[in-house]
Amino acid sequence: MSTGTDGRGMAELAALLADGTRAGICVALLDGRAWTAGELARRAGVAPSTASDHLTRLVRGGLLVEERQGRHRYLRLAGPSVAQLIEDLAGHASTPPAPTTSLRAARATAALAYARTCYDHLAGRLGVLMYDALLAAGRLDRSSGLALTRDGWAWVSELGVPVDVLRATRRPVVRDCLDWTERRPHLAGALGAALCRQFSDLGWITQGAGRAVRLTPIGRAALAESLGVPVSTLVPGTPPAPSSGRA
């Protein structure tokens, strides 16, 4: 893809994501996994040959990378920066959510809005709450660009996150990412990814359906104590009743 300063590179990128099928494929890959071409075709609701054409364009455009194992073609987002781009664009989209027509669908939508993975870090209401709590406690500071404070580094170390590895990464330690359901920032960057892994290793969170993440009872109490917030703020809300449209 061209990266010239005359705007052609931006136009090429916009054209790649202007197609609903290609955009939907990129959103599906925000779960951080590698999907087969067949799985992505079924997810997008298109024929395998149609999906193959779209996937080839996304790979050539630098948004996806592919790996081949035997007869299977696996695809994933090209990296955290691409994931943040897709999530940011979703956060700016004005399209209303699809109406829920069953209690099961309503529960799935509510679970995704409460907590999910955004590539390799936590998003949804839980991710935004953590971001806000770290700012309120002085562990994050954004007075001159988002940064982890001395107290923040100490907090990270207490959680058991390997601080030396975090400091040595070439990826930004912290950055904010616009949440597409909350329309406010959640924590991304190397720290966001490290916290998501650590919470999983500690048994505080478990993977739900798709990108959804569940906060375990042990995790709810431990995370509330660690963030200095009431446990009640970490309780998921009641899913909305099924509806045929948006009020």
FIZA-998024 format. One record per residue (C-alpha): residue number from 1; residue in one letter; z, y, x. Coordinates in steps of 0.1 Angstrom, whole numbers, plus 5000, padded with zeros to 4 digits. Example, Ala and Ser with C-alpha at 12.3 -4.5 7.8 and 13.67 -1.06 7.14 Angstrom:
<nodes>
@seq=1, type=A, z=5078, y=4955, x=5123 $
@seq=2, type=S, z=5071, y=4989, x=5137 $
</nodes>
This chain:
<nodes>
@seq=1, type=M, z=5000, y=5000, x=5000 $
@seq=2, type=S, z=4991, y=5035, x=5013 $
@seq=3, type=T, z=5021, y=5057, x=5022 $
@seq=4, type=G, z=5001, y=5089, x=5028 $
@seq=5, type=T, z=5015, y=5122, x=5019 $
@seq=6, type=D, z=4987, y=5131, x=4995 $
@seq=7, type=G, z=5002, y=5112, x=4967 $
@seq=8, type=R, z=4979, y=5082, x=4967 $
@seq=9, type=G, z=5007, y=5058, x=4978 $
@seq=10, type=M, z=5028, y=5070, x=4949 $
@seq=11, type=A, z=4999, y=5066, x=4925 $
@seq=12, type=E, z=4993, y=5031, x=4937 $
@seq=13, type=L, z=5029, y=5022, x=4932 $
@seq=14, type=A, z=5030, y=5037, x=4897 $
@seq=15, type=A, z=4998, y=5017, x=4888 $
@seq=16, type=L, z=5015, y=4985, x=4899 $
@seq=17, type=L, z=5045, y=4991, x=4876 $
@seq=18, type=A, z=5025, y=5006, x=4848 $
@seq=19, type=D, z=5016, y=4972, x=4834 $
@seq=20, type=G, z=5043, y=4957, x=4811 $
@seq=21, type=T, z=5039, y=4922, x=4825 $
@seq=22, type=R, z=5043, y=4932, x=4861 $
@seq=23, type=A, z=5072, y=4954, x=4853 $
@seq=24, type=G, z=5089, y=4926, x=4833 $
@seq=25, type=I, z=5084, y=4902, x=4863 $
@seq=26, type=C, z=5101, y=4927, x=4886 $
@seq=27, type=V, z=5130, y=4932, x=4862 $
@seq=28, type=A, z=5135, y=4894, x=4859 $
@seq=29, type=L, z=5137, y=4891, x=4897 $
@seq=30, type=L, z=5166, y=4916, x=4898 $
@seq=31, type=D, z=5188, y=4885, x=4896 $
@seq=32, type=G, z=5182, y=4881, x=4933 $
@seq=33, type=R, z=5168, y=4846, x=4931 $
@seq=34, type=A, z=5134, y=4833, x=4941 $
@seq=35, type=W, z=5114, y=4822, x=4910 $
@seq=36, type=T, z=5084, y=4799, x=4909 $
@seq=37, type=A, z=5051, y=4814, x=4896 $
@seq=38, type=G, z=5053, y=4790, x=4866 $
@seq=39, type=E, z=5088, y=4802, x=4857 $
@seq=40, type=L, z=5077, y=4839, x=4859 $
@seq=41, type=A, z=5047, y=4831, x=4837 $
@seq=42, type=R, z=5069, y=4816, x=4810 $
@seq=43, type=R, z=5093, y=4845, x=4813 $
@seq=44, type=A, z=5065, y=4870, x=4809 $
@seq=45, type=G, z=5049, y=4850, x=4781 $
@seq=46, type=V, z=5015, y=4849, x=4798 $
@seq=47, type=A, z=4992, y=4821, x=4810 $
@seq=48, type=P, z=4998, y=4808, x=4846 $
@seq=49, type=S, z=4964, y=4822, x=4857 $
@seq=50, type=T, z=4972, y=4856, x=4843 $
@seq=51, type=A, z=5006, y=4856, x=4860 $
@seq=52, type=S, z=4991, y=4845, x=4893 $
@seq=53, type=D, z=4968, y=4876, x=4893 $
@seq=54, type=H, z=4998, y=4899, x=4886 $
@seq=55, type=L, z=5019, y=4882, x=4912 $
@seq=56, type=T, z=4992, y=4886, x=4938 $
@seq=57, type=R, z=4989, y=4923, x=4931 $
@seq=58, type=L, z=5027, y=4927, x=4934 $
@seq=59, type=V, z=5028, y=4908, x=4967 $
@seq=60, type=R, z=4999, y=4929, x=4981 $
@seq=61, type=G, z=5016, y=4960, x=4969 $
@seq=62, type=G, z=5047, y=4952, x=4989 $
@seq=63, type=L, z=5071, y=4948, x=4959 $
@seq=64, type=L, z=5073, y=4910, x=4961 $
@seq=65, type=V, z=5073, y=4884, x=4989 $
@seq=66, type=E, z=5063, y=4848, x=4985 $
@seq=67, type=E, z=5073, y=4815, x=5001 $
@seq=68, type=R, z=5055, y=4782, x=4996 $
@seq=69, type=Q, z=5072, y=4749, x=4995 $
@seq=70, type=G, z=5049, y=4720, x=4989 $
@seq=71, type=R, z=5029, y=4728, x=4957 $
@seq=72, type=H, z=5053, y=4755, x=4946 $
@seq=73, type=R, z=5050, y=4792, x=4951 $
@seq=74, type=Y, z=5083, y=4810, x=4951 $
@seq=75, type=L, z=5085, y=4848, x=4947 $
@seq=76, type=R, z=5113, y=4873, x=4950 $
@seq=77, type=L, z=5117, y=4910, x=4954 $
@seq=78, type=A, z=5109, y=4923, x=4988 $
@seq=79, type=G, z=5144, y=4936, x=4995 $
@seq=80, type=P, z=5173, y=4957, x=4983 $
@seq=81, type=S, z=5153, y=4990, x=4984 $
@seq=82, type=V, z=5128, y=4975, x=4960 $
@seq=83, type=A, z=5156, y=4963, x=4937 $
@seq=84, type=Q, z=5171, y=4997, x=4937 $
@seq=85, type=L, z=5137, y=5012, x=4928 $
@seq=86, type=I, z=5133, y=4989, x=4899 $
@seq=87, type=E, z=5168, y=4995, x=4886 $
@seq=88, type=D, z=5165, y=5033, x=4890 $
@seq=89, type=L, z=5132, y=5032, x=4870 $
@seq=90, type=A, z=5148, y=5011, x=4843 $
@seq=91, type=G, z=5177, y=5037, x=4842 $
@seq=92, type=H, z=5152, y=5065, x=4835 $
@seq=93, type=A, z=5132, y=5045, x=4809 $
@seq=94, type=S, z=5134, y=5059, x=4774 $
@seq=95, type=T, z=5123, y=5028, x=4756 $
@seq=96, type=P, z=5151, y=5017, x=4731 $
@seq=97, type=P, z=5165, y=4982, x=4735 $
@seq=98, type=A, z=5150, y=4954, x=4715 $
@seq=99, type=P, z=5169, y=4949, x=4682 $
@seq=100, type=T, z=5192, y=4919, x=4680 $
@seq=101, type=T, z=5186, y=4895, x=4652 $
@seq=102, type=S, z=5213, y=4869, x=4658 $
@seq=103, type=L, z=5249, y=4868, x=4668 $
@seq=104, type=R, z=5239, y=4848, x=4699 $
@seq=105, type=A, z=5214, y=4874, x=4710 $
@seq=106, type=A, z=5240, y=4902, x=4704 $
@seq=107, type=R, z=5265, y=4884, x=4725 $
@seq=108, type=A, z=5240, y=4879, x=4753 $
@seq=109, type=T, z=5231, y=4916, x=4752 $
@seq=110, type=A, z=5267, y=4926, x=4753 $
@seq=111, type=A, z=5275, y=4903, x=4782 $
@seq=112, type=L, z=5246, y=4917, x=4802 $
@seq=113, type=A, z=5257, y=4953, x=4795 $
@seq=114, type=Y, z=5293, y=4945, x=4805 $
@seq=115, type=A, z=5287, y=4929, x=4839 $
@seq=116, type=R, z=5256, y=4916, x=4856 $
@seq=117, type=T, z=5240, y=4914, x=4891 $
@seq=118, type=C, z=5216, y=4940, x=4902 $
@seq=119, type=Y, z=5198, y=4920, x=4929 $
@seq=120, type=D, z=5229, y=4914, x=4951 $
@seq=121, type=H, z=5256, y=4938, x=4937 $
@seq=122, type=L, z=5275, y=4943, x=4905 $
@seq=123, type=A, z=5261, y=4964, x=4877 $
@seq=124, type=G, z=5269, y=4972, x=4841 $
@seq=125, type=R, z=5301, y=4986, x=4828 $
@seq=126, type=L, z=5321, y=4967, x=4853 $
@seq=127, type=G, z=5301, y=4980, x=4882 $
@seq=128, type=V, z=5303, y=5016, x=4870 $
@seq=129, type=L, z=5341, y=5012, x=4864 $
@seq=130, type=M, z=5346, y=5000, x=4900 $
@seq=131, type=Y, z=5325, y=5029, x=4914 $
@seq=132, type=D, z=5346, y=5054, x=4894 $
@seq=133, type=A, z=5379, y=5038, x=4904 $
@seq=134, type=L, z=5370, y=5039, x=4941 $
@seq=135, type=L, z=5361, y=5076, x=4938 $
@seq=136, type=A, z=5393, y=5084, x=4919 $
@seq=137, type=A, z=5414, y=5066, x=4945 $
@seq=138, type=G, z=5398, y=5084, x=4974 $
@seq=139, type=R, z=5382, y=5053, x=4988 $
@seq=140, type=L, z=5347, y=5067, x=4982 $
@seq=141, type=D, z=5338, y=5103, x=4989 $
@seq=142, type=R, z=5306, y=5121, x=4978 $
@seq=143, type=S, z=5314, y=5156, x=4989 $
@seq=144, type=S, z=5286, y=5154, x=5016 $
@seq=145, type=G, z=5268, y=5123, x=5006 $
@seq=146, type=L, z=5283, y=5091, x=4994 $
@seq=147, type=A, z=5306, y=5076, x=5021 $
@seq=148, type=L, z=5335, y=5051, x=5025 $
@seq=149, type=T, z=5367, y=5069, x=5035 $
@seq=150, type=R, z=5394, y=5056, x=5059 $
@seq=151, type=D, z=5414, y=5044, x=5030 $
@seq=152, type=G, z=5382, y=5028, x=5017 $
@seq=153, type=W, z=5377, y=5008, x=5049 $
@seq=154, type=A, z=5414, y=4997, x=5048 $
@seq=155, type=W, z=5409, y=4985, x=5012 $
@seq=156, type=V, z=5378, y=4966, x=5021 $
@seq=157, type=S, z=5396, y=4949, x=5049 $
@seq=158, type=E, z=5426, y=4940, x=5027 $
@seq=159, type=L, z=5401, y=4922, x=5003 $
@seq=160, type=G, z=5390, y=4900, x=5032 $
@seq=161, type=V, z=5355, y=4915, x=5036 $
@seq=162, type=P, z=5344, y=4912, x=5073 $
@seq=163, type=V, z=5345, y=4949, x=5083 $
@seq=164, type=D, z=5329, y=4944, x=5117 $
@seq=165, type=V, z=5298, y=4928, x=5100 $
@seq=166, type=L, z=5297, y=4956, x=5075 $
@seq=167, type=R, z=5298, y=4983, x=5101 $
@seq=168, type=A, z=5271, y=4966, x=5122 $
@seq=169, type=T, z=5245, y=4963, x=5093 $
@seq=170, type=R, z=5213, y=4983, x=5094 $
@seq=171, type=R, z=5215, y=4986, x=5057 $
@seq=172, type=P, z=5234, y=5017, x=5043 $
@seq=173, type=V, z=5270, y=5007, x=5038 $
@seq=174, type=V, z=5273, y=5025, x=5005 $
@seq=175, type=R, z=5248, y=5040, x=4982 $
@seq=176, type=D, z=5248, y=5047, x=4945 $
@seq=177, type=C, z=5223, y=5030, x=4921 $
@seq=178, type=L, z=5216, y=5044, x=4886 $
@seq=179, type=D, z=5228, y=5018, x=4860 $
@seq=180, type=W, z=5201, y=5013, x=4833 $
@seq=181, type=T, z=5226, y=5005, x=4806 $
@seq=182, type=E, z=5254, y=5029, x=4814 $
@seq=183, type=R, z=5230, y=5057, x=4828 $
@seq=184, type=R, z=5256, y=5064, x=4855 $
@seq=185, type=P, z=5259, y=5052, x=4891 $
@seq=186, type=H, z=5273, y=5019, x=4902 $
@seq=187, type=L, z=5280, y=5009, x=4938 $
@seq=188, type=A, z=5251, y=4994, x=4958 $
@seq=189, type=G, z=5244, y=4991, x=4996 $
@seq=190, type=A, z=5258, y=4966, x=5020 $
@seq=191, type=L, z=5293, y=4971, x=5006 $
@seq=192, type=G, z=5282, y=4965, x=4970 $
@seq=193, type=A, z=5266, y=4932, x=4981 $
@seq=194, type=A, z=5297, y=4922, x=5002 $
@seq=195, type=L, z=5321, y=4929, x=4973 $
@seq=196, type=C, z=5300, y=4908, x=4949 $
@seq=197, type=R, z=5300, y=4879, x=4973 $
@seq=198, type=Q, z=5337, y=4882, x=4980 $
@seq=199, type=F, z=5347, y=4884, x=4943 $
@seq=200, type=S, z=5327, y=4853, x=4938 $
@seq=201, type=D, z=5343, y=4835, x=4967 $
@seq=202, type=L, z=5377, y=4845, x=4954 $
@seq=203, type=G, z=5370, y=4831, x=4920 $
@seq=204, type=W, z=5372, y=4866, x=4904 $
@seq=205, type=I, z=5337, y=4864, x=4889 $
@seq=206, type=T, z=5314, y=4836, x=4879 $
@seq=207, type=Q, z=5277, y=4835, x=4871 $
@seq=208, type=G, z=5269, y=4836, x=4834 $
@seq=209, type=A, z=5235, y=4832, x=4817 $
@seq=210, type=G, z=5207, y=4848, x=4836 $
@seq=211, type=R, z=5219, y=4880, x=4854 $
@seq=212, type=A, z=5252, y=4882, x=4834 $
@seq=213, type=V, z=5285, y=4879, x=4853 $
@seq=214, type=R, z=5318, y=4868, x=4838 $
@seq=215, type=L, z=5351, y=4882, x=4850 $
@seq=216, type=T, z=5376, y=4854, x=4851 $
@seq=217, type=P, z=5412, y=4858, x=4838 $
@seq=218, type=I, z=5425, y=4856, x=4874 $
@seq=219, type=G, z=5398, y=4881, x=4885 $
@seq=220, type=R, z=5406, y=4905, x=4858 $
@seq=221, type=A, z=5443, y=4908, x=4868 $
@seq=222, type=A, z=5435, y=4908, x=4905 $
@seq=223, type=L, z=5407, y=4934, x=4903 $
@seq=224, type=A, z=5428, y=4957, x=4880 $
@seq=225, type=E, z=5456, y=4956, x=4906 $
@seq=226, type=S, z=5432, y=4962, x=4935 $
@seq=227, type=L, z=5415, y=4991, x=4918 $
@seq=228, type=G, z=5446, y=5006, x=4904 $
@seq=229, type=V, z=5434, y=5005, x=4868 $
@seq=230, type=P, z=5449, y=4991, x=4836 $
@seq=231, type=V, z=5439, y=4955, x=4829 $
@seq=232, type=S, z=5428, y=4966, x=4794 $
@seq=233, type=T, z=5399, y=4987, x=4809 $
@seq=234, type=L, z=5384, y=4955, x=4823 $
@seq=235, type=V, z=5383, y=4937, x=4789 $
@seq=236, type=P, z=5348, y=4933, x=4776 $
@seq=237, type=G, z=5341, y=4951, x=4743 $
@seq=238, type=T, z=5332, y=4933, x=4711 $
@seq=239, type=P, z=5295, y=4927, x=4708 $
@seq=240, type=P, z=5277, y=4947, x=4682 $
@seq=241, type=A, z=5267, y=4930, x=4649 $
@seq=242, type=P, z=5231, y=4918, x=4647 $
@seq=243, type=S, z=5207, y=4945, x=4635 $
@seq=244, type=S, z=5170, y=4948, x=4626 $
@seq=245, type=G, z=5167, y=4982, x=4643 $
@seq=246, type=R, z=5183, y=5010, x=4660 $
@seq=247, type=A, z=5203, y=5037, x=4641 $
</nodes>
